[in-house]
Amino acid sequence: MKSYKIIVEKHPECYIAYPLGINGVVVGQGDTYNEALADCKSAIIFHLETFGKGELYENLKV
């Protein structure tokens, strides 16, 4: 299983989380740090299952 660095930011209304290294928009949000992190992990799994591992930045040809 590959590891992803996930950034979690605290905003006035909620927490927002997003991974580094994935092409496209993958974002999680929640009322707490842990909710945002769990939502982002779920979004990563969904994104890779739907679009494939070709969506990883390391697989893109520039």
C-alpha distances in whole Angstrom, upper triangle without the diagonal:
4,7,10,13,15,19,21,25,28,30,34,33,29,26,24,20,18,15,16,15,15,18,20,21,18,20,20,23,25,28,26,23,21,22,21,17,17,18,16,13,14,16,12,11,15,15,12,14,17,17,14,12,15,16,14,16,15,16,19,23,25
4,7,10,13,16,19,22,26,28,32,31,27,24,22,18,16,12,12,11,12,15,18,18,16,18,19,22,24,27,25,22,20,21,20,16,16,18,15,12,14,15,11,11,15,14,12,14,17,16,14,11,14,14,11,13,12,14,17,20,22
4,7,9,13,16,19,22,25,29,28,25,21,19,15,13,10,10,10,11,15,17,18,15,16,17,20,21,24,22,19,17,19,17,14,14,16,13,11,14,14,11,12,15,15,13,16,18,18,16,13,16,15,12,14,13,15,18,21,23
4,6,10,13,16,19,22,25,25,22,18,16,12,10,6,7,7,9,13,14,14,12,13,14,17,19,22,20,17,16,17,15,12,13,14,11,9,13,12,9,11,14,13,12,15,18,17,15,13,15,13,10,12,12,15,17,20,21
4,7,10,13,17,19,23,23,20,16,14,10,9,6,6,8,10,14,15,15,12,13,13,16,18,20,18,15,15,16,14,11,13,14,11,11,14,14,11,14,17,16,15,19,20,19,19,16,18,16,13,13,14,17,18,21,22
4,6,10,13,16,19,19,16,12,10,6,5,4,6,9,11,14,14,13,10,10,10,12,14,17,15,11,12,13,10,8,11,11,8,9,12,12,10,13,16,15,15,18,20,19,19,17,19,16,14,15,16,19,20,23,24
4,7,10,13,16,17,14,10,8,5,5,6,8,11,13,15,15,13,11,10,10,11,13,15,14,10,12,13,10,9,12,12,10,11,15,14,13,16,18,17,18,21,22,22,22,20,22,19,17,17,19,21,22,25,25
4,7,10,13,14,10,7,6,4,7,9,11,15,15,18,17,15,12,10,9,9,10,12,10,7,9,10,7,7,11,11,9,12,14,14,14,17,19,18,20,23,23,23,24,23,24,21,20,20,22,25,25,28,28
4,6,10,11,9,6,5,6,9,12,13,17,18,20,19,16,14,11,10,9,11,11,10,8,12,12,9,10,14,13,12,15,17,16,17,20,21,21,23,25,26,26,27,26,27,23,22,22,25,27,27,30,29
4,7,8,6,5,7,9,12,15,17,21,21,23,22,19,17,14,12,10,10,9,9,8,12,12,10,12,15,15,14,17,19,19,20,23,24,23,26,28,28,29,30,29,30,27,26,26,28,31,31,33,33
4,6,5,6,7,11,13,17,19,23,23,24,22,19,17,14,13,10,10,10,10,11,14,14,11,14,17,16,16,19,21,20,21,24,25,24,27,29,29,29,31,30,31,28,27,27,30,32,32,34,34
4,6,8,10,14,17,21,23,26,26,27,25,22,21,17,16,12,12,10,12,13,16,15,14,17,19,18,19,22,23,22,24,27,27,27,30,32,32,32,34,34,35,31,31,31,34,36,35,38,37
4,7,10,13,17,20,23,26,26,26,24,21,19,16,14,10,9,8,10,12,15,13,12,16,18,16,17,20,21,20,23,25,25,25,28,30,30,31,32,33,34,30,30,30,34,35,35,38,37
4,7,10,13,17,20,23,23,24,22,18,17,13,10,7,6,5,7,9,11,10,8,12,14,13,14,17,18,17,19,22,22,22,25,27,27,28,29,29,31,27,27,28,31,32,32,35,35
4,7,10,14,17,20,20,21,20,16,14,11,8,6,5,6,6,6,9,8,6,9,11,11,11,14,15,15,17,19,20,20,23,25,25,26,27,27,28,25,24,25,27,29,29,33,32
4,7,11,13,17,16,18,16,13,11,7,6,5,7,9,9,8,10,9,6,8,11,9,9,12,14,12,14,17,17,17,20,22,22,22,24,23,25,21,21,21,24,26,26,29,29
4,7,10,13,13,15,14,11,9,6,5,6,9,11,11,8,10,9,6,6,9,8,6,9,11,10,11,14,15,15,17,19,20,20,21,20,22,18,17,18,21,23,23,26,26
4,7,10,9,11,11,8,6,5,6,9,12,15,14,12,13,13,9,8,11,10,6,9,11,9,9,13,14,12,14,17,17,17,18,17,18,15,14,14,17,19,19,22,23
4,7,7,10,10,9,7,7,9,12,15,18,17,14,14,15,11,10,12,11,7,9,11,10,8,11,13,11,12,16,16,16,16,14,16,13,11,11,14,16,16,20,20
4,6,9,10,10,9,11,13,16,19,21,20,17,18,18,15,13,15,15,11,12,15,13,11,14,16,13,14,17,18,16,16,14,15,12,9,9,11,14,14,17,17
4,7,9,11,10,13,15,18,21,25,24,21,21,21,18,16,18,17,13,13,16,14,11,14,15,12,12,16,16,14,14,11,11,9,6,5,7,10,11,14,14
4,6,8,8,11,14,17,20,24,23,21,21,20,17,16,17,16,12,12,14,11,8,11,12,9,9,13,13,11,11,9,9,6,5,6,9,10,10,14,15
4,7,8,12,15,19,22,26,25,23,23,23,19,18,19,18,14,15,16,13,11,13,13,10,10,14,13,10,11,10,9,5,6,6,9,10,9,12,12
4,6,10,13,16,20,24,24,22,23,21,18,18,19,16,13,15,15,11,11,13,12,9,11,14,12,10,12,12,11,7,9,10,13,13,12,15,15
4,6,10,13,17,20,21,19,20,18,15,15,16,13,11,13,13,9,10,13,12,9,12,14,13,12,14,14,14,11,12,12,16,16,15,18,19
4,7,10,14,18,18,16,16,15,12,12,12,10,7,9,10,6,6,10,9,7,10,13,12,12,14,14,15,11,12,13,16,17,17,20,21
4,7,10,14,14,13,14,12,9,9,11,8,6,9,10,7,8,12,11,10,13,16,15,15,17,17,18,15,15,16,19,20,20,24,24
4,7,11,11,10,10,8,5,7,8,5,4,8,8,7,9,12,12,12,15,17,17,18,19,19,21,18,18,19,22,23,23,27,27
4,7,8,9,9,7,4,8,9,6,7,11,11,10,13,15,15,16,18,20,20,21,23,23,25,21,21,23,25,27,27,30,30
4,5,7,8,5,4,8,9,7,9,12,12,13,15,17,17,18,21,22,23,24,26,26,28,25,24,26,29,30,30,34,34
4,7,8,6,7,11,11,11,13,15,16,16,19,21,21,22,25,26,26,28,29,30,32,28,28,29,32,33,34,37,37
4,5,5,6,9,10,11,12,14,16,17,18,20,21,22,25,26,27,28,29,29,31,28,27,28,31,33,33,37,37
4,6,5,6,9,10,11,12,14,15,17,19,20,21,23,25,26,27,27,27,29,26,25,26,28,30,31,34,34
4,5,5,6,8,10,11,12,14,15,17,18,20,21,23,24,26,26,25,28,25,24,26,27,29,31,34,35
4,5,5,6,9,10,11,12,14,16,17,18,20,21,22,24,25,25,27,25,24,26,28,29,30,34,35
4,6,5,6,9,10,10,12,14,15,16,18,20,21,22,23,23,25,22,21,23,25,27,27,31,31
4,5,5,6,9,10,11,13,14,15,17,19,20,21,21,21,23,20,19,21,23,24,26,29,30
4,5,5,6,9,10,11,12,14,16,17,18,20,20,20,23,21,20,22,24,25,26,30,31
4,5,5,6,9,10,11,12,14,15,16,18,19,19,22,19,19,21,23,24,25,29,30
4,5,5,6,9,10,10,12,14,15,16,17,17,19,16,16,17,20,21,22,25,26
4,5,5,6,9,10,11,12,14,15,15,15,18,16,15,17,19,20,22,25,27
4,5,5,6,9,10,11,12,14,15,15,18,16,16,19,21,21,23,26,28
4,5,5,6,9,10,10,12,13,14,16,13,14,17,19,19,20,24,25
4,5,5,6,8,10,10,11,11,13,11,11,13,15,16,17,21,22
4,6,5,6,8,10,10,10,14,12,12,16,17,17,19,22,24
4,6,5,6,8,10,11,14,12,13,17,19,18,19,23,25
4,6,5,6,7,9,11,9,10,13,16,15,16,19,21
4,5,5,5,6,8,7,9,12,14,13,14,18,20
4,6,6,8,11,10,12,16,17,16,17,21,23
4,6,9,11,10,13,16,18,16,17,20,22
4,7,7,7,10,13,15,13,13,16,19
4,5,6,8,12,13,11,12,15,18
4,5,6,9,10,8,10,13,16
4,5,8,8,6,7,10,13
4,6,8,7,7,11,13
4,5,5,7,11,13
4,5,5,9,10
4,6,8,10
4,7,10
4,6
4
